[in-house]
Amino acid sequence: MVRPASAMMNASRASVFALPAYPAWPADSARAAIQLGGADVVAEWLPGLARSTNQGPPGQAHMVEEAVPLVDGGSRKAPPGWPYINDWACSSAGAWCELVIESVFGVRMHPDGGVTAEPVLEHFDPDARLVGLRVAGVTYDVAAGGVSVRG
């Protein structure tokens, strides 16, 4: 839903803005930290962030534990109905894909069609593999040693 600028300027919470995708902030923050050399910090932070997904997508508005009990160790998510209306949280899915593909696995797509990778898997799971990444009709696998064309 696109809101008029006047409505966004008067919004009382960041989570009601159409832009910038509030639920993408954790993923974008993690991507920035990795780019700044903080992959180790992100690797420590992600398990706690994962607990916050027990009842809904990352970044979805949530209730504080002093007001509403946790769900399996994670914050209870605000429901998608009135007055919370957080069904837009899925709009941030691309940021989470970018975190995994571009930051953790370090995949870069170049204007000449080339695909390279400089993973930071040593901070997450050195044995992790990204298998079957399709780029312009070519299938790639990515591991700690870099990218290879599947074939």
N, CA, C and O atoms as a GROMACS GRO file, in nm:
protein
  604
    1MET      N    1   0.084  -0.116   0.000
    1MET     CA    2   0.000   0.000   0.000
    1MET      C    3   0.090   0.123   0.000
    1MET      O    4   0.181   0.133   0.082
    2VAL      N    5   0.065   0.216  -0.090
    2VAL     CA    6   0.141   0.340  -0.095
    2VAL      C    7   0.060   0.447  -0.025
    2VAL      O    8  -0.057   0.472  -0.057
    3ARG      N    9   0.124   0.509   0.071
    3ARG     CA   10   0.057   0.615   0.146
    3ARG      C   11   0.103   0.751   0.094
    3ARG      O   12   0.217   0.765   0.049
    4PRO      N   13   0.015   0.851   0.098
    4PRO     CA   14   0.058   0.985   0.059
    4PRO      C   15   0.167   1.033   0.154
    4PRO      O   16   0.170   0.994   0.270
    5ALA      N   17   0.256   1.117   0.104
    5ALA     CA   18   0.367   1.168   0.186
    5ALA      C   19   0.316   1.232   0.313
    5ALA      O   20   0.378   1.219   0.418
    6SER      N   21   0.204   1.302   0.306
    6SER     CA   22   0.151   1.368   0.426
    6SER      C   23   0.114   1.266   0.534
    6SER      O   24   0.131   1.292   0.652
    7ALA      N   25   0.062   1.150   0.492
    7ALA     CA   26   0.025   1.046   0.590
    7ALA      C   27   0.150   0.987   0.654
    7ALA      O   28   0.151   0.959   0.774
    8MET      N   29   0.256   0.968   0.574
    8MET     CA   30   0.379   0.912   0.629
    8MET      C   31   0.446   1.012   0.723
    8MET      O   32   0.504   0.971   0.824
    9MET      N   33   0.440   1.138   0.692
    9MET     CA   34   0.504   1.240   0.775
    9MET      C   35   0.436   1.247   0.912
    9MET      O   36   0.501   1.282   1.011
   10ASN      N   37   0.307   1.215   0.918
   10ASN     CA   38   0.232   1.223   1.042
   10ASN      C   39   0.219   1.089   1.114
   10ASN      O   40   0.153   1.080   1.217
   11ALA      N   41   0.282   0.984   1.059
   11ALA     CA   42   0.271   0.852   1.120
   11ALA      C   43   0.336   0.852   1.258
   11ALA      O   44   0.438   0.919   1.279
   12SER      N   45   0.278   0.778   1.350
   12SER     CA   46   0.330   0.776   1.486
   12SER      C   47   0.434   0.667   1.507
   12SER      O   48   0.503   0.667   1.609
   13ARG      N   49   0.446   0.572   1.412
   13ARG     CA   50   0.544   0.464   1.426
   13ARG      C   51   0.615   0.443   1.292
   13ARG      O   52   0.557   0.462   1.186
   14ALA      N   53   0.742   0.405   1.302
   14ALA     CA   54   0.816   0.377   1.179
   14ALA      C   55   0.757   0.260   1.103
   14ALA      O   56   0.767   0.254   0.981
   15SER      N   57   0.694   0.166   1.174
   15SER     CA   58   0.645   0.045   1.110
   15SER      C   59   0.524   0.066   1.020
   15SER      O   60   0.483  -0.028   0.952
   16VAL      N   61   0.467   0.182   1.018
   16VAL     CA   62   0.355   0.205   0.928
   16VAL      C   63   0.400   0.272   0.798
   16VAL      O   64   0.317   0.295   0.710
   17PHE      N   65   0.525   0.303   0.786
   17PHE     CA   66   0.575   0.367   0.664
   17PHE      C   67   0.577   0.267   0.550
   17PHE      O   68   0.612   0.151   0.570
   18ALA      N   69   0.540   0.311   0.431
   18ALA     CA   70   0.554   0.227   0.313
   18ALA      C   71   0.703   0.213   0.279
   18ALA      O   72   0.746   0.108   0.232
   19LEU      N   73   0.779   0.317   0.303
   19LEU     CA   74   0.924   0.317   0.283
   19LEU      C   75   0.986   0.389   0.401
   19LEU      O   76   0.921   0.481   0.451
   20PRO      N   77   1.098   0.358   0.449
   20PRO     CA   78   1.183   0.248   0.405
   20PRO      C   79   1.144   0.121   0.476
   20PRO      O   80   1.126   0.124   0.598
   21ALA      N   81   1.130   0.014   0.409
   21ALA     CA   82   1.077  -0.114   0.457
   21ALA      C   83   1.128  -0.151   0.597
   21ALA      O   84   1.232  -0.214   0.612
   22TYR      N   85   1.052  -0.110   0.695
   22TYR     CA   86   1.088  -0.133   0.835
   22TYR      C   87   1.131  -0.276   0.864
   22TYR      O   88   1.231  -0.295   0.934
   23PRO      N   89   1.062  -0.379   0.814
   23PRO     CA   90   1.104  -0.515   0.844
   23PRO      C   91   1.238  -0.553   0.782
   23PRO      O   92   1.296  -0.654   0.820
   24ALA      N   93   1.288  -0.474   0.688
   24ALA     CA   94   1.418  -0.502   0.627
   24ALA      C   95   1.534  -0.446   0.708
   24ALA      O   96   1.649  -0.480   0.683
   25TRP      N   97   1.506  -0.362   0.806
   25TRP     CA   98   1.614  -0.299   0.881
   25TRP      C   99   1.710  -0.398   0.945
   25TRP      O  100   1.831  -0.377   0.936
   26PRO      N  101   1.664  -0.507   1.010
   26PRO     CA  102   1.762  -0.600   1.067
   26PRO      C  103   1.853  -0.662   0.960
   26PRO      O  104   1.974  -0.673   0.981
   27ALA      N  105   1.796  -0.703   0.847
   27ALA     CA  106   1.877  -0.762   0.740
   27ALA      C  107   1.974  -0.660   0.683
   27ALA      O  108   2.091  -0.690   0.660
   28ASP      N  109   1.925  -0.539   0.658
   28ASP     CA  110   2.012  -0.435   0.604
   28ASP      C  111   2.121  -0.396   0.702
   28ASP      O  112   2.234  -0.367   0.662
   29SER      N  113   2.090  -0.396   0.830
   29SER     CA  114   2.191  -0.367   0.932
   29SER      C  115   2.298  -0.475   0.933
   29SER      O  116   2.417  -0.446   0.944
   30ALA      N  117   2.256  -0.600   0.922
   30ALA     CA  118   2.352  -0.712   0.918
   30ALA      C  119   2.439  -0.703   0.793
   30ALA      O  120   2.560  -0.726   0.801
   31ARG      N  121   2.379  -0.670   0.680
   31ARG     CA  122   2.457  -0.657   0.556
   31ARG      C  123   2.561  -0.547   0.569
   31ARG      O  124   2.675  -0.563   0.527
   32ALA      N  125   2.521  -0.434   0.627
   32ALA     CA  126   2.615  -0.323   0.647
   32ALA      C  127   2.728  -0.364   0.740
   32ALA      O  128   2.844  -0.333   0.715
   33ALA      N  129   2.696  -0.433   0.848
   33ALA     CA  130   2.799  -0.477   0.943
   33ALA      C  131   2.899  -0.570   0.875
   33ALA      O  132   3.019  -0.559   0.899
   34ILE      N  133   2.850  -0.662   0.790
   34ILE     CA  134   2.940  -0.752   0.719
   34ILE      C  135   3.030  -0.673   0.625
   34ILE      O  136   3.150  -0.699   0.618
   35GLN      N  137   2.973  -0.577   0.553
   35GLN     CA  138   3.053  -0.495   0.461
   35GLN      C  139   3.158  -0.414   0.535
   35GLN      O  140   3.263  -0.382   0.479
   36LEU      N  141   3.132  -0.381   0.660
   36LEU     CA  142   3.227  -0.304   0.740
   36LEU      C  143   3.324  -0.394   0.818
   36LEU      O  144   3.400  -0.345   0.902
   37GLY      N  145   3.320  -0.524   0.790
   37GLY     CA  146   3.414  -0.616   0.854
   37GLY      C  147   3.362  -0.680   0.981
   37GLY      O  148   3.440  -0.742   1.054
   38GLY      N  149   3.234  -0.669   1.010
   38GLY     CA  150   3.177  -0.722   1.133
   38GLY      C  151   3.100  -0.852   1.116
   38GLY      O  152   3.000  -0.872   1.185
   39ALA      N  153   3.144  -0.940   1.027
   39ALA     CA  154   3.073  -1.068   1.007
   39ALA      C  155   3.067  -1.148   1.137
   39ALA      O  156   2.969  -1.217   1.162
   40ASP      N  157   3.171  -1.139   1.220
   40ASP     CA  158   3.172  -1.213   1.346
   40ASP      C  159   3.063  -1.164   1.440
   40ASP      O  160   3.002  -1.243   1.512
   41VAL      N  161   3.038  -1.034   1.439
   41VAL     CA  162   2.933  -0.976   1.523
   41VAL      C  163   2.796  -1.022   1.474
   41VAL      O  164   2.709  -1.057   1.554
   42VAL      N  165   2.777  -1.022   1.343
   42VAL     CA  166   2.650  -1.066   1.285
   42VAL      C  167   2.627  -1.214   1.317
   42VAL      O  168   2.515  -1.253   1.350
   43ALA      N  169   2.731  -1.296   1.308
   43ALA     CA  170   2.718  -1.438   1.338
   43ALA      C  171   2.674  -1.461   1.483
   43ALA      O  172   2.598  -1.554   1.511
   44GLU      N  173   2.720  -1.378   1.575
   44GLU     CA  174   2.677  -1.388   1.715
   44GLU      C  175   2.533  -1.341   1.733
   44GLU      O  176   2.461  -1.394   1.818
   45TRP      N  177   2.491  -1.242   1.654
   45TRP     CA  178   2.360  -1.179   1.669
   45TRP      C  179   2.247  -1.262   1.608
   45TRP      O  180   2.135  -1.262   1.660
   46LEU      N  181   2.275  -1.332   1.498
   46LEU     CA  182   2.169  -1.402   1.425
   46LEU      C  183   2.092  -1.507   1.506
   46LEU      O  184   1.970  -1.516   1.490
   47PRO      N  185   2.155  -1.587   1.593
   47PRO     CA  186   2.075  -1.684   1.669
   47PRO      C  187   1.967  -1.617   1.756
   47PRO      O  188   1.856  -1.669   1.766
   48GLY      N  189   1.998  -1.505   1.817
   48GLY     CA  190   1.897  -1.433   1.895
   48GLY      C  191   1.789  -1.376   1.805
   48GLY      O  192   1.671  -1.378   1.839
   49LEU      N  193   1.830  -1.325   1.690
   49LEU     CA  194   1.733  -1.273   1.594
   49LEU      C  195   1.642  -1.385   1.546
   49LEU      O  196   1.522  -1.364   1.527
   50ALA      N  197   1.699  -1.503   1.525
   50ALA     CA  198   1.619  -1.618   1.480
   50ALA      C  199   1.509  -1.651   1.581
   50ALA      O  200   1.399  -1.688   1.541
   51ARG      N  201   1.537  -1.637   1.711
   51ARG     CA  202   1.434  -1.664   1.811
   51ARG      C  203   1.315  -1.569   1.794
   51ARG      O  204   1.202  -1.604   1.827
   52SER      N  205   1.341  -1.450   1.742
   52SER     CA  206   1.232  -1.355   1.724
   52SER      C  207   1.140  -1.394   1.609
   52SER      O  208   1.035  -1.332   1.590
   53THR      N  209   1.177  -1.495   1.532
   53THR     CA  210   1.092  -1.541   1.421
   53THR      C  211   1.000  -1.654   1.463
   53THR      O  212   0.929  -1.709   1.378
   54ASN      N  213   0.999  -1.691   1.589
   54ASN     CA  214   0.916  -1.802   1.634
   54ASN      C  215   0.769  -1.784   1.601
   54ASN      O  216   0.698  -1.883   1.584
   55GLN      N  217   0.723  -1.661   1.591
   55GLN     CA  218   0.581  -1.640   1.567
   55GLN      C  219   0.554  -1.548   1.449
   55GLN      O  220   0.442  -1.500   1.433
   56GLY      N  221   0.653  -1.522   1.368
   56GLY     CA  222   0.631  -1.435   1.253
   56GLY      C  223   0.762  -1.391   1.192
   56GLY      O  224   0.869  -1.424   1.243
   57PRO      N  225   0.756  -1.318   1.083
   57PRO     CA  226   0.877  -1.280   1.010
   57PRO      C  227   0.965  -1.183   1.089
   57PRO      O  228   0.915  -1.110   1.175
   58PRO      N  229   1.095  -1.183   1.061
   58PRO     CA  230   1.184  -1.090   1.127
   58PRO      C  231   1.141  -0.946   1.100
   58PRO      O  232   1.099  -0.912   0.990
   59GLY      N  233   1.152  -0.864   1.200
   59GLY     CA  234   1.121  -0.724   1.184
   59GLY      C  235   0.974  -0.689   1.197
   59GLY      O  236   0.940  -0.570   1.202
   60GLN      N  237   0.886  -0.788   1.201
   60GLN     CA  238   0.745  -0.756   1.218
   60GLN      C  239   0.725  -0.694   1.356
   60GLN      O  240   0.790  -0.736   1.452
   61ALA      N  241   0.640  -0.598   1.366
   61ALA     CA  242   0.615  -0.533   1.494
   61ALA      C  243   0.583  -0.638   1.599
   61ALA      O  244   0.516  -0.737   1.571
   62HIS      N  245   0.632  -0.616   1.719
   62HIS     CA  246   0.614  -0.715   1.824
   62HIS      C  247   0.574  -0.647   1.955
   62HIS      O  248   0.586  -0.525   1.972
   63MET      N  249   0.528  -0.730   2.046
   63MET     CA  250   0.489  -0.683   2.179
   63MET      C  251   0.610  -0.702   2.271
   63MET      O  252   0.682  -0.801   2.258
   64VAL      N  253   0.632  -0.610   2.362
   64VAL     CA  254   0.742  -0.626   2.456
   64VAL      C  255   0.706  -0.729   2.561
   64VAL      O  256   0.590  -0.742   2.599
   65GLU      N  257   0.806  -0.802   2.609
   65GLU     CA  258   0.779  -0.915   2.699
   65GLU      C  259   0.722  -0.871   2.834
   65GLU      O  260   0.662  -0.952   2.904
   66GLU      N  261   0.740  -0.745   2.871
   66GLU     CA  262   0.680  -0.696   2.995
   66GLU      C  263   0.528  -0.686   2.982
   66GLU      O  264   0.456  -0.689   3.082
   67ALA      N  265   0.479  -0.674   2.858
   67ALA     CA  266   0.335  -0.660   2.836
   67ALA      C  267   0.268  -0.791   2.797
   67ALA      O  268   0.156  -0.820   2.839
   68VAL      N  269   0.338  -0.871   2.716
   68VAL     CA  270   0.282  -0.995   2.663
   68VAL      C  271   0.391  -1.103   2.671
   68VAL      O  272   0.505  -1.076   2.633
   69PRO      N  273   0.359  -1.223   2.719
   69PRO     CA  274   0.460  -1.328   2.732
   69PRO      C  275   0.526  -1.364   2.600
   69PRO      O  276   0.466  -1.352   2.493
   70LEU      N  277   0.654  -1.411   2.608
   70LEU     CA  278   0.728  -1.456   2.491
   70LEU      C  279   0.665  -1.584   2.435
   70LEU      O  280   0.592  -1.654   2.505
   71VAL      N  281   0.694  -1.614   2.309
   71VAL     CA  282   0.651  -1.738   2.245
   71VAL      C  283   0.778  -1.818   2.216
   71VAL      O  284   0.856  -1.780   2.129
   72ASP      N  285   0.798  -1.928   2.288
   72ASP     CA  286   0.917  -2.011   2.270
   72ASP      C  287   1.046  -1.929   2.272
   72ASP      O  288   1.136  -1.953   2.191
   73GLY      N  289   1.055  -1.833   2.363
   73GLY     CA  290   1.177  -1.753   2.378
   73GLY      C  291   1.186  -1.633   2.287
   73GLY      O  292   1.283  -1.558   2.295
   74GLY      N  293   1.087  -1.611   2.200
   74GLY     CA  294   1.089  -1.498   2.109
   74GLY      C  295   0.971  -1.406   2.131
   74GLY      O  296   0.870  -1.446   2.187
   75SER      N  297   0.985  -1.282   2.085
   75SER     CA  298   0.880  -1.183   2.103
   75SER      C  299   0.750  -1.225   2.033
   75SER      O  300   0.753  -1.280   1.923
   76ARG      N  301   0.637  -1.198   2.099
   76ARG     CA  302   0.507  -1.222   2.037
   76ARG      C  303   0.484  -1.115   1.931
   76ARG      O  304   0.498  -0.995   1.957
   77LYS      N  305   0.449  -1.160   1.811
   77LYS     CA  306   0.430  -1.067   1.700
   77LYS      C  307   0.293  -1.002   1.704
   77LYS      O  308   0.195  -1.062   1.750
   78ALA      N  309   0.288  -0.880   1.656
   78ALA     CA  310   0.161  -0.810   1.645
   78ALA      C  311   0.079  -0.878   1.536
   78ALA      O  312   0.134  -0.915   1.432
   79PRO      N  313  -0.051  -0.895   1.557
   79PRO     CA  314  -0.135  -0.962   1.456
   79PRO      C  315  -0.154  -0.874   1.332
   79PRO      O  316  -0.137  -0.753   1.339
   80PRO      N  317  -0.192  -0.936   1.219
   80PRO     CA  318  -0.208  -0.860   1.097
   80PRO      C  319  -0.337  -0.779   1.090
   80PRO      O  320  -0.359  -0.706   0.993
   81GLY      N  321  -0.423  -0.790   1.189
   81GLY     CA  322  -0.549  -0.717   1.186
   81GLY      C  323  -0.542  -0.583   1.260
   81GLY      O  324  -0.442  -0.551   1.323
   82TRP      N  325  -0.648  -0.509   1.249
   82TRP     CA  326  -0.659  -0.379   1.314
   82TRP      C  327  -0.642  -0.394   1.464
   82TRP      O  328  -0.696  -0.491   1.518
   83PRO      N  329  -0.573  -0.309   1.536
   83PRO     CA  330  -0.513  -0.184   1.488
   83PRO      C  331  -0.368  -0.197   1.446
   83PRO      O  332  -0.303  -0.096   1.419
   84TYR      N  333  -0.314  -0.319   1.440
   84TYR     CA  334  -0.170  -0.334   1.415
   84TYR      C  335  -0.136  -0.338   1.267
   84TYR      O  336  -0.040  -0.274   1.224
   85ILE      N  337  -0.212  -0.413   1.189
   85ILE     CA  338  -0.198  -0.421   1.043
   85ILE      C  339  -0.052  -0.435   0.999
   85ILE      O  340   0.004  -0.345   0.936
   86ASN      N  341   0.010  -0.548   1.033
   86ASN     CA  342   0.149  -0.572   0.997
   86ASN      C  343   0.164  -0.678   0.888
   86ASN      O  344   0.269  -0.742   0.879
   87ASP      N  345   0.062  -0.696   0.806
   87ASP     CA  346   0.071  -0.796   0.700
   87ASP      C  347   0.172  -0.757   0.593
   87ASP      O  348   0.207  -0.841   0.509
   88TRP      N  349   0.220  -0.635   0.592
   88TRP     CA  350   0.318  -0.588   0.494
   88TRP      C  351   0.458  -0.637   0.525
   88TRP      O  352   0.549  -0.612   0.445
   89ALA      N  353   0.480  -0.707   0.636
   89ALA     CA  354   0.614  -0.747   0.677
   89ALA      C  355   0.684  -0.831   0.570
   89ALA      O  356   0.807  -0.828   0.561
   90CYS      N  357   0.610  -0.905   0.490
   90CYS     CA  358   0.673  -0.990   0.389
   90CYS      C  359   0.737  -0.907   0.278
   90CYS      O  360   0.813  -0.962   0.198
   91SER      N  361   0.709  -0.777   0.272
   91SER     CA  362   0.768  -0.694   0.167
   91SER      C  363   0.919  -0.683   0.181
   91SER      O  364   0.986  -0.638   0.088
   92SER      N  365   0.974  -0.723   0.294
   92SER     CA  366   1.118  -0.714   0.315
   92SER      C  367   1.193  -0.840   0.277
   92SER      O  368   1.314  -0.848   0.300
   93ALA      N  369   1.127  -0.938   0.220
   93ALA     CA  370   1.191  -1.067   0.193
   93ALA      C  371   1.318  -1.054   0.111
   93ALA      O  372   1.415  -1.127   0.134
   94GLY      N  373   1.321  -0.963   0.016
   94GLY     CA  374   1.440  -0.945  -0.067
   94GLY      C  375   1.564  -0.908   0.014
   94GLY      O  376   1.675  -0.950  -0.019
   95ALA      N  377   1.545  -0.829   0.119
   95ALA     CA  378   1.660  -0.790   0.201
   95ALA      C  379   1.721  -0.911   0.270
   95ALA      O  380   1.842  -0.918   0.287
   96TRP      N  381   1.636  -1.006   0.311
   96TRP     CA  382   1.686  -1.126   0.378
   96TRP      C  383   1.758  -1.216   0.278
   96TRP      O  384   1.858  -1.279   0.312
   97CYS      N  385   1.707  -1.224   0.155
   97CYS     CA  386   1.776  -1.300   0.051
   97CYS      C  387   1.912  -1.238   0.021
   97CYS      O  388   2.011  -1.309   0.005
   98GLU      N  389   1.917  -1.105   0.013
   98GLU     CA  390   2.043  -1.036  -0.011
   98GLU      C  391   2.143  -1.061   0.101
   98GLU      O  392   2.262  -1.076   0.076
   99LEU      N  393   2.095  -1.064   0.225
   99LEU     CA  394   2.183  -1.092   0.337
   99LEU      C  395   2.254  -1.227   0.318
   99LEU      O  396   2.375  -1.237   0.335
  100VAL      N  397   2.178  -1.329   0.282
  100VAL     CA  398   2.236  -1.463   0.266
  100VAL      C  399   2.322  -1.471   0.140
  100VAL      O  400   2.437  -1.513   0.147
  101ILE      N  401   2.267  -1.431   0.025
  101ILE     CA  402   2.337  -1.451  -0.103
  101ILE      C  403   2.454  -1.354  -0.119
  101ILE      O  404   2.566  -1.396  -0.147
  102GLU      N  405   2.428  -1.224  -0.100
  102GLU     CA  406   2.532  -1.124  -0.128
  102GLU      C  407   2.629  -1.102  -0.013
  102GLU      O  408   2.746  -1.072  -0.037
  103SER      N  409   2.582  -1.116   0.110
  103SER     CA  410   2.671  -1.085   0.222
  103SER      C  411   2.738  -1.209   0.281
  103SER      O  412   2.861  -1.215   0.287
  104VAL      N  413   2.660  -1.307   0.324
  104VAL     CA  414   2.719  -1.426   0.386
  104VAL      C  415   2.795  -1.509   0.280
  104VAL      O  416   2.908  -1.551   0.304
  105PHE      N  417   2.732  -1.532   0.164
  105PHE     CA  418   2.799  -1.609   0.059
  105PHE      C  419   2.882  -1.519  -0.034
  105PHE      O  420   2.956  -1.571  -0.117
  106GLY      N  421   2.872  -1.388  -0.021
  106GLY     CA  422   2.957  -1.294  -0.093
  106GLY      C  423   2.943  -1.294  -0.244
  106GLY      O  424   3.038  -1.259  -0.314
  107VAL      N  425   2.827  -1.332  -0.295
  107VAL     CA  426   2.807  -1.341  -0.441
  107VAL      C  427   2.794  -1.201  -0.501
  107VAL      O  428   2.722  -1.115  -0.449
  108ARG      N  429   2.866  -1.180  -0.611
  108ARG     CA  430   2.858  -1.055  -0.686
  108ARG      C  431   2.829  -1.088  -0.832
  108ARG      O  432   2.892  -1.176  -0.890
  109MET      N  433   2.734  -1.016  -0.890
  109MET     CA  434   2.704  -1.029  -1.032
  109MET      C  435   2.757  -0.905  -1.101
  109MET      O  436   2.726  -0.792  -1.061
  110HIS      N  437   2.835  -0.924  -1.204
  110HIS     CA  438   2.904  -0.814  -1.271
  110HIS      C  439   2.836  -0.778  -1.403
  110HIS      O  440   2.770  -0.862  -1.464
  111PRO      N  441   2.852  -0.653  -1.447
  111PRO     CA  442   2.787  -0.609  -1.572
  111PRO      C  443   2.824  -0.693  -1.694
  111PRO      O  444   2.745  -0.704  -1.787
  112ASP      N  445   2.944  -0.752  -1.693
  112ASP     CA  446   2.984  -0.834  -1.807
  112ASP      C  447   2.926  -0.975  -1.802
  112ASP      O  448   2.957  -1.058  -1.888
  113GLY      N  449   2.842  -1.004  -1.701
  113GLY     CA  450   2.780  -1.135  -1.687
  113GLY      C  451   2.854  -1.229  -1.594
  113GLY      O  452   2.806  -1.338  -1.564
  114GLY      N  453   2.971  -1.188  -1.548
  114GLY     CA  454   3.048  -1.272  -1.459
  114GLY      C  455   2.987  -1.280  -1.319
  114GLY      O  456   2.920  -1.187  -1.274
  115VAL      N  457   3.011  -1.390  -1.253
  115VAL     CA  458   2.964  -1.411  -1.116
  115VAL      C  459   3.085  -1.453  -1.032
  115VAL      O  460   3.154  -1.548  -1.067
  116THR      N  461   3.109  -1.381  -0.922
  116THR     CA  462   3.218  -1.413  -0.831
  116THR      C  463   3.162  -1.425  -0.690
  116THR      O  464   3.048  -1.386  -0.664
  117ALA      N  465   3.243  -1.479  -0.601
  117ALA     CA  466   3.199  -1.489  -0.461
  117ALA      C  467   3.318  -1.481  -0.368
  117ALA      O  468   3.423  -1.541  -0.391
  118GLU      N  469   3.300  -1.405  -0.261
  118GLU     CA  470   3.397  -1.397  -0.152
  118GLU      C  471   3.320  -1.418  -0.022
  118GLU      O  472   3.289  -1.322   0.048
  119PRO      N  473   3.289  -1.543   0.010
  119PRO     CA  474   3.208  -1.574   0.127
  119PRO      C  475   3.278  -1.539   0.259
  119PRO      O  476   3.401  -1.530   0.266
  120VAL      N  477   3.198  -1.520   0.362
  120VAL     CA  478   3.249  -1.501   0.499
  120VAL      C  479   3.197  -1.617   0.585
  120VAL      O  480   3.162  -1.597   0.702
  121LEU      N  481   3.192  -1.735   0.528
  121LEU     CA  482   3.133  -1.851   0.593
  121LEU      C  483   3.208  -1.894   0.719
  121LEU      O  484   3.150  -1.961   0.805
  122GLU      N  485   3.334  -1.858   0.731
  122GLU     CA  486   3.410  -1.898   0.849
  122GLU      C  487   3.347  -1.846   0.978
  122GLU      O  488   3.372  -1.900   1.085
  123HIS      N  489   3.266  -1.741   0.967
  123HIS     CA  490   3.199  -1.685   1.084
  123HIS      C  491   3.062  -1.749   1.110
  123HIS      O  492   3.007  -1.734   1.219
  124PHE      N  493   3.009  -1.820   1.013
  124PHE     CA  494   2.874  -1.877   1.023
  124PHE      C  495   2.879  -2.029   1.024
  124PHE      O  496   2.853  -2.091   1.127
  125ASP      N  497   2.911  -2.088   0.911
  125ASP     CA  498   2.923  -2.233   0.898
  125ASP      C  499   3.018  -2.259   0.782
  125ASP      O  500   2.979  -2.247   0.666
  126PRO      N  501   3.144  -2.295   0.812
  126PRO     CA  502   3.243  -2.313   0.706
  126PRO      C  503   3.205  -2.418   0.602
  126PRO      O  504   3.256  -2.416   0.491
  127ASP      N  505   3.115  -2.509   0.639
  127ASP     CA  506   3.074  -2.614   0.545
  127ASP      C  507   2.946  -2.581   0.468
  127ASP      O  508   2.899  -2.663   0.389
  128ALA      N  509   2.890  -2.464   0.491
  128ALA     CA  510   2.765  -2.425   0.424
  128ALA      C  511   2.787  -2.414   0.274
  128ALA      O  512   2.896  -2.379   0.227
  129ARG      N  513   2.681  -2.445   0.200
  129ARG     CA  514   2.685  -2.435   0.054
  129ARG      C  515   2.556  -2.372   0.005
  129ARG      O  516   2.448  -2.400   0.057
  130LEU      N  517   2.568  -2.289  -0.095
  130LEU     CA  518   2.453  -2.233  -0.165
  130LEU      C  519   2.449  -2.308  -0.298
  130LEU      O  520   2.538  -2.290  -0.382
  131VAL      N  521   2.348  -2.390  -0.318
  131VAL     CA  522   2.345  -2.482  -0.431
  131VAL      C  523   2.233  -2.442  -0.527
  131VAL      O  524   2.119  -2.420  -0.486
  132GLY      N  525   2.268  -2.435  -0.654
  132GLY     CA  526   2.166  -2.412  -0.757
  132GLY      C  527   2.125  -2.267  -0.776
  132GLY      O  528   2.011  -2.240  -0.813
  133LEU      N  529   2.215  -2.174  -0.751
  133LEU     CA  530   2.185  -2.032  -0.774
  133LEU      C  531   2.182  -2.006  -0.924
  133LEU      O  532   2.281  -2.027  -0.993
  134ARG      N  533   2.066  -1.961  -0.974
  134ARG     CA  534   2.050  -1.935  -1.118
  134ARG      C  535   2.069  -1.788  -1.147
  134ARG      O  536   2.003  -1.702  -1.089
  135VAL      N  537   2.162  -1.759  -1.238
  135VAL     CA  538   2.188  -1.622  -1.282
  135VAL      C  539   2.198  -1.623  -1.434
  135VAL      O  540   2.288  -1.687  -1.490
  136ALA      N  541   2.108  -1.555  -1.499
  136ALA     CA  542   2.109  -1.541  -1.645
  136ALA      C  543   2.121  -1.677  -1.716
  136ALA      O  544   2.196  -1.692  -1.812
  137GLY      N  545   2.045  -1.775  -1.666
  137GLY     CA  546   2.041  -1.905  -1.732
  137GLY      C  547   2.154  -2.000  -1.696
  137GLY      O  548   2.160  -2.111  -1.749
  138VAL      N  549   2.245  -1.958  -1.609
  138VAL     CA  550   2.357  -2.043  -1.567
  138VAL      C  551   2.335  -2.079  -1.420
  138VAL      O  552   2.291  -1.996  -1.341
  139THR      N  553   2.367  -2.203  -1.384
  139THR     CA  554   2.350  -2.249  -1.247
  139THR      C  555   2.486  -2.254  -1.177
  139THR      O  556   2.583  -2.308  -1.230
  140TYR      N  557   2.490  -2.195  -1.057
  140TYR     CA  558   2.613  -2.188  -0.980
  140TYR      C  559   2.594  -2.253  -0.843
  140TYR      O  560   2.484  -2.259  -0.790
  141ASP      N  561   2.706  -2.302  -0.788
  141ASP     CA  562   2.712  -2.346  -0.650
  141ASP      C  563   2.818  -2.258  -0.583
  141ASP      O  564   2.918  -2.222  -0.644
  142VAL      N  565   2.793  -2.225  -0.456
  142VAL     CA  566   2.886  -2.139  -0.383
  142VAL      C  567   2.921  -2.208  -0.252
  142VAL      O  568   2.833  -2.259  -0.182
  143ALA      N  569   3.048  -2.208  -0.219
  143ALA     CA  570   3.096  -2.265  -0.094
  143ALA      C  571   3.208  -2.174  -0.043
  143ALA      O  572   3.237  -2.070  -0.103
  144ALA      N  573   3.272  -2.214   0.067
  144ALA     CA  574   3.376  -2.132   0.128
  144ALA      C  575   3.488  -2.096   0.030
  144ALA      O  576   3.548  -1.990   0.040
  145GLY      N  577   3.515  -2.186  -0.064
  145GLY     CA  578   3.621  -2.161  -0.161
  145GLY      C  579   3.582  -2.071  -0.276
  145GLY      O  580   3.667  -2.037  -0.358
  146GLY      N  581   3.456  -2.031  -0.286
  146GLY     CA  582   3.411  -1.943  -0.393
  146GLY      C  583   3.298  -2.003  -0.474
  146GLY      O  584   3.224  -2.090  -0.427
  147VAL      N  585   3.285  -1.957  -0.596
  147VAL     CA  586   3.173  -1.994  -0.682
  147VAL      C  587   3.221  -2.088  -0.794
  147VAL      O  588   3.333  -2.076  -0.843
  148SER      N  589   3.134  -2.180  -0.832
  148SER     CA  590   3.166  -2.267  -0.945
  148SER      C  591   3.039  -2.287  -1.028
  148SER      O  592   2.927  -2.288  -0.976
  149VAL      N  593   3.060  -2.302  -1.159
  149VAL     CA  594   2.949  -2.329  -1.249
  149VAL      C  595   2.914  -2.475  -1.235
  149VAL      O  596   3.001  -2.562  -1.240
  150ARG      N  597   2.786  -2.502  -1.216
  150ARG     CA  598   2.742  -2.642  -1.204
  150ARG      C  599   2.737  -2.699  -1.345
  150ARG      O  600   2.687  -2.635  -1.438
  151GLY      N  601   2.788  -2.816  -1.359
  151GLY     CA  602   2.781  -2.870  -1.493
  151GLY      C  603   2.832  -3.003  -1.503
  151GLY      O  604   2.832  -3.061  -1.612
   0.00000   0.00000   0.00000
